Amino acid sequence: MKRPGRNSITSQCPALIYFTLWPAAVIYVVQLIVFIAAALGLSLPDIRFHIVPRRTQHERAHLQAMQQFFAHGLHHTQNRTGVLIFASVAERYAEIVADAGINEKVTPHVWDQAIAALIAGIKQGRAGDGFVAAIEQCGAVLAEHFPPGALDRDELPNKLVEI
């Protein structure tokens, strides 16, 4: 014996089905089309980066900068003088990460001019020139506090790493 309403079509349909004259199959197809269009649209990097809040992008880029700093062993110098110049084009973010030995003598705002030079080069489509300018400015700041020859030379490789 069947219970009333137990296997009827009305008990299986969502309540919103009562607000339309469309059959359930049409609603399903429309939902499927919208889902596929949204998935395809969000798979495009330009769209995906525009919907992520800028703060979230910068937090992720900062986290990546810190991970790269430690992954490349920049914190293993004798006097803790490792420096990483980090730029993420997709997130439009640049940062200079300095180790503890440098941070004791140099305040973070000193790096602002080097970051500005790096960003200017990237905006002009000359990222290499931007990095060179940033490296020169960082070198000048570091030479004031850590004169050349005072520390062991080349404890770390001087190289560009692109991820």
C-alpha positions in Angstrom: 0.0 0.0 0.0 1.3 3.4 -1.0 1.4 6.3 1.4 0.0 9.5 0.0 2.6 11.9 -1.3 5.5 9.5 -0.7 6.6 8.8 -4.3 4.7 11.5 -6.0 6.5 14.0 -8.3 5.6 16.9 -6.0 7.5 15.5 -3.0 10.7 15.1 -5.1 10.8 18.6 -6.7 12.3 21.5 -4.9 9.9 24.1 -3.7 11.0 26.7 -6.2 9.6 24.6 -9.0 6.2 25.9 -8.1 7.2 29.5 -9.0 7.7 28.7 -12.7 5.8 27.2 -15.6 8.9 25.6 -17.0 9.2 21.8 -16.7 12.0 20.5 -14.4 14.0 19.1 -17.4 14.2 22.6 -18.9 15.3 24.1 -15.6 18.0 21.4 -15.3 19.3 22.1 -18.8 19.4 25.9 -18.1 21.4 25.3 -14.9 23.8 23.0 -16.7 24.4 25.6 -19.4 25.0 28.3 -16.8 27.4 26.1 -14.9 29.4 25.2 -18.1 29.5 28.9 -19.1 30.7 30.0 -15.6 33.3 27.2 -15.4 34.7 28.1 -18.9 34.7 31.8 -18.0 36.4 31.3 -14.7 39.1 29.1 -16.3 40.5 32.1 -18.1 43.3 33.6 -16.0 42.4 37.3 -16.8 38.9 36.8 -15.5 40.0 34.7 -12.5 42.5 37.3 -11.3 40.0 40.1 -11.6 37.5 38.5 -9.3 40.0 37.7 -6.5 40.2 40.6 -4.1 43.5 42.6 -4.4 44.3 42.0 -0.7 44.0 38.2 -1.2 46.3 38.4 -4.2 48.9 40.3 -2.3 48.7 38.0 0.7 49.2 35.0 -1.6 52.1 36.7 -3.4 53.7 37.7 0.0 53.4 34.1 1.1 55.0 32.9 -2.1 57.9 35.4 -1.6 58.5 34.1 1.9 58.4 30.5 0.7 61.0 31.3 -2.1 63.2 33.1 0.4 63.4 30.0 2.6 63.4 27.5 -0.3 66.5 29.1 -1.8 68.3 29.1 1.5 68.7 32.9 1.7 68.4 32.7 5.4 71.6 30.5 5.7 74.2 33.2 5.3 76.7 33.7 8.1 75.5 37.2 9.1 71.9 36.7 8.0 72.3 39.0 5.0 70.2 37.3 2.3 68.0 39.5 0.1 65.2 38.4 -2.3 63.7 40.7 -4.9 60.3 39.2 -5.7 57.9 40.2 -8.4 54.6 38.6 -9.3 53.3 40.0 -12.5 49.9 38.3 -12.3 49.2 39.7 -8.8 50.8 43.0 -9.7 52.9 42.7 -6.6 56.6 43.3 -5.8 58.5 43.0 -2.5 62.0 42.9 -1.2 62.6 40.4 1.6 65.7 40.9 3.7 67.1 38.7 6.3 67.4 39.6 10.0 70.9 40.9 9.8 69.9 43.5 7.2 66.6 44.3 8.9 68.5 45.3 12.1 70.3 48.1 10.2 67.9 48.9 7.3 64.2 49.9 7.8 61.7 48.3 5.3 60.8 51.7 3.8 64.3 52.1 2.4 63.4 49.5 -0.2 60.5 51.6 -1.6 62.6 53.3 -4.3 64.0 49.9 -5.5 60.4 48.5 -5.7 59.3 51.6 -7.6 62.2 51.2 -10.1 61.3 47.5 -10.5 57.6 48.2 -11.1 58.4 51.0 -13.5 60.5 48.6 -15.6 57.8 46.0 -15.6 55.1 48.5 -16.6 57.2 49.6 -19.5 57.6 46.0 -20.7 61.3 46.0 -19.7 61.3 43.7 -16.6 65.0 43.0 -17.0 65.8 46.7 -16.8 63.5 47.0 -13.8 65.3 44.2 -12.0 68.7 45.7 -12.8 67.7 49.1 -11.4 66.3 47.5 -8.3 69.4 45.4 -7.8 71.6 48.5 -8.2 69.6 50.5 -5.6 69.6 47.5 -3.2 73.4 47.2 -3.7 73.9 50.9 -2.8 71.9 50.5 0.4 73.7 47.3 1.4 77.1 48.8 0.6 76.4 51.5 3.2 75.8 49.0 6.0 77.9 46.1 4.7 80.9 47.4 2.9 82.2 45.2 0.1 84.9 42.9 1.3 83.8 43.1 4.9 81.8 39.9 4.7 82.5 36.6 2.9 81.8 37.1 -0.8 79.2 35.2 -2.7 77.7 33.0 0.1 74.7 32.7 -2.1 74.3 32.4 -5.9 73.5 35.6 -7.6 70.8 34.4 -10.0 67.4 35.1 -11.4 64.8 32.5 -10.7 61.6 32.5 -12.8 58.7 30.4 -11.6 
